[in-house]
Amino acid sequence: MAEILPQLTNGMLGSDISPKARNNYERRVHLFCGEVGDEIRSGISEGRINSSNIGDYRERFDTRYFKVFGETYNVPGSLPVALAYQRVRQTAIDVMNRCYNTVFPDFRDDRFRTEVALSPSPLDFYYYLLSAHPGTVEERELRINFILHQTAAASEARFDRDRAHIVRADIERLFATQLFTSTSNVPITVFSEHDPKTNTVKFLTFKDSDPKKNGGIWKSEPWGVRSTEFGLVQPRIIDYDASEMLEKIINKAIGDDKGVLNAASIVPQMGYKLIVLLPQERQVPNNTGHNLNHKIDGLEHIAQKAIDILVDERPVMEITPDHKPDSSASTLDEAQNKRYRITEDGQPFQLQLEVSSLLGQLNRIYEVGGKDPVTGLYQGQAEELYRLRVIVPIARILIENPDNQLDADSEGAKRSGEIAEKLLALHNMV
């Protein structure tokens, strides 16, 4: 394209959008819609174009839009541009839905109609965008969706899904043949004792401790595990999540002085996770009928073995540790989590290898932690609480607050308390 695309910024999202941000937004819309878009906008304002005859412009508009969209975001020839467009539109809608569902679960907003959201034709969305009156709630929602799906498209352009699936399948094959010593999952039950106030794991065992007798607060969890020469692990896939990528880009922009929604600021990742069953009692009892009597060693041994396999078999260029230092280590094990970012030659994304202790994983499910006295948000490792802490700042700038009915901070604190209460109640076995 001859003209440089104006940068997308957080300043374009608000109801109090500045004249400069409004101008940059309108320029970007024009670059994608072209003269046919100007013709449609003019026809709508003059009353010549409405929902009954807008279809007459469909072929011209969609052809123009798909051409510019495909060229701007380097959509590969193997992927229909219409599918790429629908995918990023859905990503934008998913992020908005996460804001509502996570922070405002009791509030339903049906203004954004499903048929517009899911239509494969760009005209069905842009007809509403071009007809909306600046300053209205509807115009802001449509503007937000445009900015978010454009940002999502820039992010998708840096990730090759087909290639990622091939790489992931190869890693699964390598670990199956060189890391795991068993060919299938073996069922085993883990028993964990939790702190009654924070839900933090205090003790782990494979033995069925009677919670009534001991007076402890216990949780039992079934696991399917694979054997390795170092111990038992549960393998999991870390899938690429387009919505999480978009959320990370938005949060990054919130902390940026210029508020630029820069897709290049977040590197696309996918990979593999190994959860290591590492109880305080290092000797595993043979209580499942399977040959499980062997010593469980630390995370570092399995992590190093997995890395050695990847270095030997894959075109690895760089491995960067991405885990917290040992100050986060627990008294139950040497470290709760080890994460590595792996860069391979010629790959447009990074591989992520995560090796987590069972203790760390259970805390990510249940730990409530303490409440932040300022935000009212619980700071535990539980995934639900973490997701809420990620979403609240995004909801604060994306969700309109008519008549002060919706406040992301107060609603976030309320939701955090509800989640914490639910998690604390979940761990009772009795």
N, C-alpha and C positions, 0 to 999 in steps of 0.2 A: 504494500500500500504506500502511496506517495506521502500521505500525511501521517505524522507520528501520532499514535494513540495517546490521548491524555491519561495520566496516571489515575488509577482508582484509589480513593482515599476514604477513610472513615468519615471525613467531613461531608461526603456526598450522601451519607445515610440519614442524617438527622432531619427533623422537621424544620429546624432553623438553619438550613443549608445556606451558605454564603453565596453572593452573586458569582464569585470566582469559581467556587465548587459547582454551582449550578451550570455555569457556562461550559466547564470541562465535561460535565456529565452529558449535556446536550450535544456537545461536539462528538463525543464517543457514540451516542445513539445515532447521530447523523452518519458517521463513518460506516456503521453497520447497515443502516436502513437505506442510505443513499437518496437519490432524487425521488424514487418511488415512495419512500417514507415521507418525504416532504410533501409530495402530492397527496398522500393519504391524510396527513395531518391537516393540510389546508382544506381538503374536501370535507373532513369531519367538522372543522370549525365553521365552514360555510353551509353546512347542512346537506351537502351533496352526497356524502358517503355515510352510510350507517350499517347496522348489522345485516340488513337485507341485501346489500350489494357489495359489501367488502370482499366477498369471495371472488369478484371479478379481478381483483388485484393479486390473488394468491400466487399464481405461477410466477409473475414478475418479481414480486417481493421475495418469495422463498428462494428463487434462483439466485437473486442478488445476495440475500442474506447468507445462504449456505456457502456461496463462493467466498465471501469475505471471511466468514467464520472459519472455514477450512484452511484458508491461506494464513490467517492470523495465528491460529493455534496449531498449525502443522498437523492437522488430522491425517493419519496415515491412510493410504489408498485402500487398505484392506478393511477399513472401518467406515461404514456409511456416515456422512457428515450429519445426517438427520439423527442417527443414533447417538453420536457424540453430543449433539445439541441437547437431546432429551436427557441424556445422562447428567449433564451439568445443571440443567434446569431442576432435575430431581434432587441433586445435591444441595442446591440453594434452598429448595423447599424443605428438605430434611433438616437442615440447620435451623430454619425458622420453627419447624415443628418441635425440635429438641428444646428450643427455648421455651415454647409454650408448655410442652409435656413435662419438662424437668422443673421449671420454676413456677409456672402458672397452670398446674394440671386441672384446676377447676374452671379455667376460662377457655371458652371455645370461640374461635373466630372463623366464621364461614364466608367472609367476604371474598377470599381467594378461591375461586371455583375450581373443582377438580378437573373439569373438561378443559379448562385453559391450561392448568398445570401439566396435564399429561398429553396434550395435543402434539403430534409430530410436526405440525406446521408452525413455523415462527410467527406467521401473520396472526394466528389466534391469540398469541400473547401480546404482540406489538400493537394490535388494534386497540387493546385496552390501555397499553402504555401511552400510545400517541393521543388517545382521546382524553386521558385523565387531566384534570385541572390542577396546575401546580398549587401546592399548599394543602391539598386535601389528604385525608388519611389514606384513601385508595391510591392516590398518586405516589405517596411515600412508600407504600407496600410494594407497588409495582417497580418503583425505582430501586428499592432495596433488592428485590429479586434480580433485576437486571445486573446490578453491581456485584451481587454474590455469584450469579452464574457465570459472569465474565471472569471473576477471580478464580472460580472453580475450573473454568476452561483453561486458564493460564497454568493452573496447577496440574491438571490432567495432561497437558502438553509435555510435561516433564516426566511422565510415568508411562511406561509401555506395559500394559496389562498382559498382553499375550506373552511377551518375553518373561515377565515376572512369574507367570504360571509355569513356564518351562524350567526356570531356575529353581523354583520351589520344589517341583517334582524331582529334580535331580538331587537336591539336598535331602529330601525324604529318602531317596534311594540310597544315597551315601550313608546316612545314619542307620538305615535299616540293615545294611550289609557290614558296616565297619564300627558302629557304636553300640547298637543293641545286640545282646546275646540271646534274647528270646524273640520269637517270631510273632507273638500276639500279646495282647494285654492280659494281665493277671489281676483278678479282683482282690482288693485288700481294704480293710476298714481302719481308719485313723481316728483316734479319740483325742480331743484337745480340751484342756481346761482354760477358762477365760476369766480375765479380771472383771468383776461385776460392774465396775464403773466405766471402764474404757473399752471393754470387749477385746483387749489385747490378749494374745495367746500367752499363757503362763507355762504350760506343760503339754508335751506331746507323747503319745505312746500308741503302740499297736495292741495293747492289752485292754480288755474290756473292764475298765474300772467302774465300779458301781457308784454312780453319782449320789444316790440316796445315802449310801453307807458312808462315803467320804465327805459328804456335805459340800462338794465342789459344784461349780457351774460348768457343765460339760457339753460338748457337741461331738456327734459322730458323723463322719464323712466317708462315703464309699469312693474309692479311687481305682482306676484301671491303670496299671503300671507295667513298664517294660524293664527288663533286667539289663544292666551293663556290668562291666568288670569292676566298676566302682560302687555300684549300688542300684537302687530302684529309682526310676524316673517316670514321669508322665509327660509325653511329648504333646505339644500343641502348636498349631499354626498361628502366626501373627499375620493376619490379612491386612492388605492395604485398605484403609478406610477413607474414602474421599471426603466424607462429612467431617471427620476428625482433622483431616488436612486443612480444610477450609476454616475450621474453628481455630486451629493453631495460627493460621495466617491472620485472622481477625484479631486474636489476642496479641500477636506480635505487633500489629499495627496500633493497638491500644497503647502499648508501651513505647511507640515511636513518636518523636516530636512532630513529625509531619503527617503521621497517621496513614502512611502509604500501605495499601494492601498489596504487598509484594510476594507473589507466589514463589519467587526464587529464595525467599528467606527461610523456607522450610523444605528440607530434602525429603522426597518421597521414600518411604521405607516399607518393607515387608520382610518376613523372616520366620524364625523358629524359636520356640520356647521349650525349655526342659525344666520341669518342676521336680526337684530332687527331694525324695522323702528322707528327711534328716532328723529323726527324733532324738530326744535327749538320751534315751536308751539306744545305743548304737547297734546292739545286736537284735536282729529281726527275728521274732519267734515264728515257728512253723505252725501258724494257727489257721491256715487257709487250705491245707492239703497240697500246697505247692512247695517246691524246693526254694524257700526264701531265706534260709539260714546263711547269711553272709554279712560281712561288715559293710556299713555304709560310710564312705569317706566324704570329705568336704566338697563344696561346690567347685572349688578351683580345679580339682582333678578332672571332673567331667567337662568343665568349661574348656580346659586346655586340650583335652582329647578331641572335643568337637572342633575347636579351632585348628588343630593339627590336621584333621581330616579335610577341612575346607581349604587350608593352605596347600595341601598336597594335591587335591583333586580339582580345585576351582582356580580361575584366573584372578586370585586375590592380589590387590595392589597395596591396600592399607587396612589395618585394623586399629580402631580407636576405642579405648575403654570409655564407656559412657555410664558408669555406675558411681554411686556415692562412695566416698572413702570409708575405711573400716570403722570410722566413728559411729556409723549406724549399725554396727554389728550387735548381735544379741548374745545374751548369756547362754542361749540354747544352741547356737551354732556360730560359726566363725564369721559369716556374712549372710545377709538375707537375700541379696540379689547381685548378680553380675550381668552387665549388659555391654554389648560390643556393637559398634557400627563398622560394617565391613564394606569397603569400596572395591569393586571389581572392574577390571579393564573393559571399557566399552559399555558398561551398564549405566542407564540414565537414572538409576535409583540406588539406594543403599540397602544392603542386607542388614537385618538386625538379629543378633543372637542373644538370647536372654536365658540365663540359668538362675533359677530362683529356688530358694529353700521352701520346704513345705510350710515352715513357720511364716515366711514372708508371704506366701500365697494365701494362707488362711487369714492373715491380717488384712490382706487386700480384699478379702470377702467380708470380714466381720468387724475389723477394728474401727471403733467410733472415735477414740481419742478424746481430747478436751475441746471445749468450746472457745472460739476466739472471742474475747470480750468486746472487741470493736465491731466485727462483722456479724457475730452470732452464728457463724458457720463452724461446724465440728471439723476438726483437723485430722481425723484418723485416716488410715491408709485405705479404708474400704472404697472399692471402685465407685459405688453409688455416690458417696460423699465427694470423692475426687471429681467425678463428672459434674456434679453440681457446682463445685468451686470453679471449674473451667467455664461453665455455661453462664453463671450469674453476670460476669462482666460483659459478655456478648449480649445477653438479654437486655442489659441496661441500655445499650445503644440501638438495638434492633427493634425492640417492642415499644410501640407507641403507648403512651400513658394517658388516655383520655380521662379528664376529670379526676386525675390522681387515683384512679382505681387500681392501677397496676404499678407496683414499685418492686423492682427486681431485688433490691437489697433486703427489704423486709420480708418479701415472699420467699426469698432464698433462705433466710434464717429460719423461717417457719418450716420450710420443706426439709432443711437440714435436721431440725429437731425431730420431725416425723420419721425420717430415715433412720436416725440414730435410735429412736425408740423401737422401731421395727427390728433393727439389727440386734439390739440388746435382748429382745424377746426371743429371737430365733435360736439362740444357743442352748436353750434348756432341753435336755434329753428326756426329762421326767414328764 
